[in-house]
Amino acid sequence: MTVRTRFAPSPTGYLHIGGARTALFNYLFARHHGGQYLLRIEDTDRARSTPEAVRQIIESLEWLGLSPDEPPVMQTAREARHAEVAKQLLAEGKAYLAYDTAEELVAMRERAQAEGRPPRYDGNWRDRDPSEAPAGVAPVIRIKAPRAGETVVRDLVQGEVRVQNTELDDMIILRSDGTPTYLHAVVVDDHDMEITHVIRGDDHLTNTFRQCMVYDAMGWERPEFAHIPLIHGADGAKLSKRHGAVGALEFRDQGFLPEAVCNYLLRLGWGHGDEEFVPRERAIELFDLKDVGRAASRMDYAKLSHLNGLYIRAADPALLLPQVLARLGEVNEVQKARIAALLPDLQPRARNLLELADGARFALAARPLKYEPKAATTLDDREVRERLSALAGQLVGVEWDRAALDAALREFAEAQGVKLGQVAQPLRAALTGSLQSPPIDAVLVALGKEESLARIGDAAEGVSLIGG
């Protein structure tokens, strides 16, 4: 058997981070078993589904590295097939036409509530002759639910779950306008797509028992089910905007790496020993549904930021460069080279791509620099500026590499009778406009000799001390 999983979002909004984790689990399970991972866009809710949401879902999955193995399936494109199955069940006596009016359904629901019963359909048309149908009422097709016994689902995460069939009702599978209901369409699609494992949120668990009615009535083998717990906020409530970012592309915009986001989501509800740093290939090797817990997970943005920092530090600077440049706007070739030179020294300090970009922004600044207040205060001292002027004269004849520059700075400080920091901090302010930067020798090399000496000269002359 070839394992085939699917991620099946509804395009009524952005891809929620919980949906992203569901897609990840489907992807990893399929890859672990050498199988296939598919995408189905469940757009049967025509009133709320939008092309923009479809585009955003696909873009989110691409960013996360979770693109499907086959082109996405649009559920609405298969409505004829859904209707065909419903009519087959009708022809085989496993479903029936129901002519209830809206008023009758309301009365049925109110009667059940008054009697303290769940508001289920009471089977009014289950055994009636269609000749009794009232004029002008278009019928729906309802499946005949089993009335005795129980339905058992052996869930790969939740364990064995049972529901008494008396709790099920004759659900609608085809509406009066000929369109399928969601619960019916999902079953037909999963069967036709040869899905072997349905991995989804545990909020769908109650739907599973109703969907089993269609599988069983059609004589189709049920797939394996695995219902994974939801993600909550730190307060235990359902994750929402008030907790922070919840859309996959929000994390991209906030400078997170997709590898880090996927690693973090993997560890929400799944674990293998004490491993926290689990790159994609390792995740594929290890992932199994037996290691998924049953309890809801809690989103911890601080942990995600920490993990993202680990991925930033471990990343190849050449792979980070385009992402950093994209956050800096228009950059010429000289500036691009400066950023590339700085990245290895910026990575240990950054938790995300935005911090990397901010840390490198001084390399793009036009002269004279706009100094931050603390930097301006540092440079607003005649002795400091005179020392910078003298330093510039010393650096003119130095080989422009990190080792030579570091040695020259140490020699200059010693000759001046001051500590290295008394040279390095004003120099940092002069070169970057800030008192925070990568190592000063790295800054000098990245900016190049001509630009560095020009910036030092500006500071020595007191140009733009207040930040203009």
N, C-alpha and C positions, 0 to 999 in steps of 0.2 A: 504494500500500500504506500502510495506517495502522499505524504502529509501536505495538506493544502489548508492554509488559514486565510482569513480575510479581515480587513478593517473596514467597517461600514458606517461612516459618519453621516449625519444629516446636515445638509448645507444650509442651515438656518442662521449661521453666525461663524465666528472664528473657530479655529481648532483649539479647544480647551486643553490645558496641560494634562488633564486626566485622560482625554482622548488620545493625546500623543503617547502616553504611557501604554494605553491599550494597543495602539499601533505597534509600539516597540516590542511588547510581549508577543504579539502575533508574528512579527518579523523574526525575532530571535528563536521562537519555537520552531518555525518553519526552517530556518537556517540550521539550527541544531540537528534537525532530523533530515537534512538534505532535501527539504521540500520546497514548496512554493508559497509565496505570500502575495495576496491579491487585495485590490481596493474596489469597493462598491460604494457609490454615492447614492444614499437612500433619500431621493428627492420626491417622494410621494406627497409630501406636504407642500403642494404647489403654492399655497398662499404665502408661506414663509421662506421657501427655498429661493436662493438668488444665485445668479452666475458669479457674482463677486465672491460669495462664500465658497463656491466650488473652486474658484481660482485660488483663494486663500488657503483652502485645505491642501490642495495639491502643492502649492508653494511651500507651505509649512512642512509637509512630508519630505519634499525635496531637500529643504534646509537641514532637516534632521537626519538625512541619509536613509529615509524609509520609503523611497519610491517603490511602487509595486512591480512585480515581475511581468505583469501583463497590463495592457491598457485598462484604465478604470471602466467599470460597468456602471451605467446610469440606470437606476432602478425603473424610472418611468419609461425607458425605452423597451421594457419587457412586459408592459401591461397586458399585451395580447396573450402572452404565455401565462400570466397569472390568472387571467379570465378563463383560459382554456382548462387549467387545472380545477378551478372552481366549478366549471360546468361539468367536468368529468365526475367530480364528486357528487354533483347533483344527479347526473344520469345514473350513477351507481347506487343511489339511495342513501348516500352517506352525508348528504347535505339537502337542504330544502329551501323553497322560496317562502319568504316571510313578508306579509303585506301589512304589517303593523303601521298605523299612522303615527305621526309625531305625538299627537295627543294621547294615543293609547300607550306609547312608551313612557311618557311622562307620568301617566296614571299608574302604570306598572311599577315605576320607580318609587313613587310616593307611597303606594300600598306596601311595598317591601320595607320602606323606612318606617312606616307606621307600625308594622308588625315586628320591627327589630331585626329584620333580615337584610343581608347585603343586597344592594340593588342590582340583581342579576336578571337576565332575560328568562322568562318563565316557560319558554317553549310553546308559546301560544299557537304558532303555526306548524309545529313539528309534525303533527299527525293529521293536519286538516287537509282537505281537498282544495287545490288551487281554484276550483270552480266557485268556492265561497269568497273569492277575493273581491274586495270592494272596487268599484269602478274608479279609474283615475289614479290608482296608487301603484307606483312602480315598485316591484319587490326587490328586496336584498336577498343574497344567498347566505344562509347560515349553516355552519357545519354542525353535525350532530355530535354533541359531547357524550362521552361514555357516562352512564348514570350509576354504575356500580363499580366497586373496587377502588383502586388508587393508581395514580401515575407516579412512577419512581424514576428519578434522575440521579445517576451516579456521577456527580460532579467531580472533576479532577482537582478542584480547590476546596469546595464546600463539603465534599463527602456525599454520602447518600442522603437525598432530600425527597420527601414524600408528600403528596397532596391527595386528599380524598377527592374522588371524581365528582362527588356531590357539590364540591366547591367550584367546579367549572360550569360555565354555561355555554349555550350554543352561540359562539361568537360569529359575527359577520365576517365573511371572507371576500364577498364582492358587494360593493355598494349599489344602490339603485341606479346610479349613473354609469354603472359598468366598470368603475375603477376599483382596484383591489385595496383591501386594508393593509396596513403596514405588517401586522403579524402574519398574514397569509403570504404576502409578497416575499418576506424574508425567507420563509421556508422554501418556497419554490426556487428562489435565487440560490440559496445555499445548496440545495440538491443539484440544480443544473450546473452550478459552478464546481461541483464535486468537492465541496468543503468537508474536510474530515474532522476539523476541530474548530469549534466556535468559542473563541476567547473574548470575553467582553465584561463590562462592569456588572457588579452583583445587583445593581438596580434593575437589571433585565431578568433576574432569576424567576420572578413570578410569570414573566412572559413565556418562559421556556415551557412551562406545563401546558399552556394554551397552544404553543407552536407544535408540541408533541402530538396534539390531536391531528394536525394536518399530516405530519410524517406517518403516523400510524394508519390513518384513513387511506392514504395513498399506497401504503405498503412499502414505504421507503425506509431504508436504514437511517436511524438517527445518527448525527455526528456526535463526537464526544463534546461535552460541554465543560467549560471552565469559567466560572464567574469570579472575577477578581474584585477585591474590596476597593472602595472609592478613596479619593484623596481629600482630606479635610484641611482646614486651616489650623494654625497653631492652637486656636481655642477650641478645636474639636468640631466646629461648625462646618457646613458645606463650603468648600473653597469658592471664594468669590472675589470680585474686584477690591473689596475693602481689605482683603488680606495682602494685596499686592498684585503683581503681574499674574495673569492666568492664561493668556493666549500664547501659543507657541512663538509667534513672530514678535510678541512683546519682548521675549527674552533675547531674541536676535537683536532687536533694536537697542536693548540695554547692554549689548556688548558681550553676551554670553556665547561661548563656543557650543556648537551642536553636540560635539562629543561629550562635553561636560554635562549638558542638560540630559542627554540620554543616559549617561552613567548615573546621574543623580536619580532620574526616574526609575532606572532599573533597581536601585537600592530602596525605593519606596515600596515595600511590600514583598521584596524578594531578597534573599541573602545567601551568600556562600561563605561560611566561616566569618572571618574578620576582614575580608577583602573589601576595601572601599574604592580603590582606584581600579576600575574594571573596563579597560578599553574594549572596543567593539569585538575584535576577534576572540578575546578572552571571554566576553559575555556569550558569544555564540557557542563556544566550547562548553561553558558551564550551565547555560540556562535550561531549567526544567521546571515544569509546573508544580512538581512536588515540593519545591522550595518556596512557593508563594504562600504567604500567610493569609489568614482569614480576617484579621482585624484591619480596620481602616488605617491608612497612613496619614501622617501630618506633614504638611509642607513646611520646610524650614529654609527660608531664603538665605540665612546666614551660612548654613552648611553648603548650600548651592554655590554661593559666592566663594567660599573657601575652596571647594572642589574645582570651581572654574579657574581660580588662581593656580592650582596645581597643574591644570591642563595648559594654561598660558605659559607657565614656566617650562613645561616639558615640550612645548610645540617647536617645530622648525620655524625659525624667524622668517624664512622665505615664504612659508605658507601664511603667516600672519600678516605679512607686509601688505598684500592687496586689501585685506579687510581693514587695516589701520588707515591706509591711504584713502579708502572710500569714506572714512569718517572725518577726513581733513579737508575735503573740498578740492579745488583745483591745485595741483602740485606739478611743478616743473621737474625736469630730470635731475637738476642739481639738488633740489629739495628732496626728491625721492631717494637719492643716494645718501643724503644725510639721515633720513628716517631709517633706511635699511641698516646703516652703521650703528644707530642708536638702539635698535630693537633688542639685541641680546642683553644690553644693560638695563633696559626698561622692563623686560619681562619679569625679573625677580620681584619687582615692586608692585606689579599690577594685578588686580583681581578680575579685570575684564578689558575688553577692547576699547571701551571709552576711556578708561584710565591710561591705557597705552597711548591712545591718540592725544590725550591731554598732556601726557608726559613728554611727547615728542613735538608739541606744537611750537615750542620756542625755536625749533630749527627752521620754521617757515617765516618767522617774524622779520619784518622789514626794519632797517635802521632808520632812525634811532629807536631802540627798544622802549616799550612802555613798562617801566619797572613796577612790580608789586610794592605796596607800601613798606614792608620790612626790608626788601631789597634796596629800595630808594634810601631808607634810613641808613643802611649799612654803607652805602656809597656817598652819603652826604657828610663826608669827613675828608678834610684836606689831606691828612696824612695817608689815609687809605687810597685816595686818588693818586697821590704822588707815588705810592708804592706800586700801584697798577701801571703807572707810566714807566716806572723803572723795570717792572716785570716784562712789559711789552718789548722793551729794548733788549732784554736778555733772551726772550723767546725767538727773536728774529733769526738768530743763527742756529737754532736747535733743529735737529732732525725731527720731522713731524710724525712721530709714532708714539704709542702709549708709553713704552718703556722709557724712551728718551725724554718725553715731556714730564713724566712723573719724577724722574731723576732731576730734571732742571728745576721743577717746582720745589723740591726738597732742598736742593742746593741754594736756591734763592732765599727760602725762608731762613735757612741757617745763616746765610750771609747777612740777612737783615736783622738777625737776632730775635726772630719771632717764631711762634709755633706755626706748623704747617696750616692749621685751620685759619689762622689770621691772614694767610695768603689765599687759601682755597675758597673761603666763603665770599669775600669780595669779588674774587675772580668768577665764581659761580653766578653771583648777582649780575656782573657785567656781561657775561655770556648768555644768560638765559632770562634775566629779568626777575628771577626767583631765587629763593634760598634752598629750593628742593630740586634735585636733578640727578641723573646718573653720575657715576664717578667723573671727576673733573677732567681727567685725561681722556676719557671716552668722549666727553662733550667737545673738547678741543679738536680731536681727530675727526669727529663727525662733521663739525662746522668747517673744517679746513683752515689752513694757515691764514689766508687772506681775510676771510670773514671773522675769524677769531680775533686777529690783531685789530681789525677795524672796530669790533664791538668793545674791545678793551680800551681802545683809544677814545671812543665816545664816552665811556664811563669815566676815564681819567680826566676828560675835559668837562665833565659835569653836564653832559647833554641828556635831557629828558629825565632828570633825577626824580621828578615827582610822578612820572608816568604819563605826562601829556595827554 
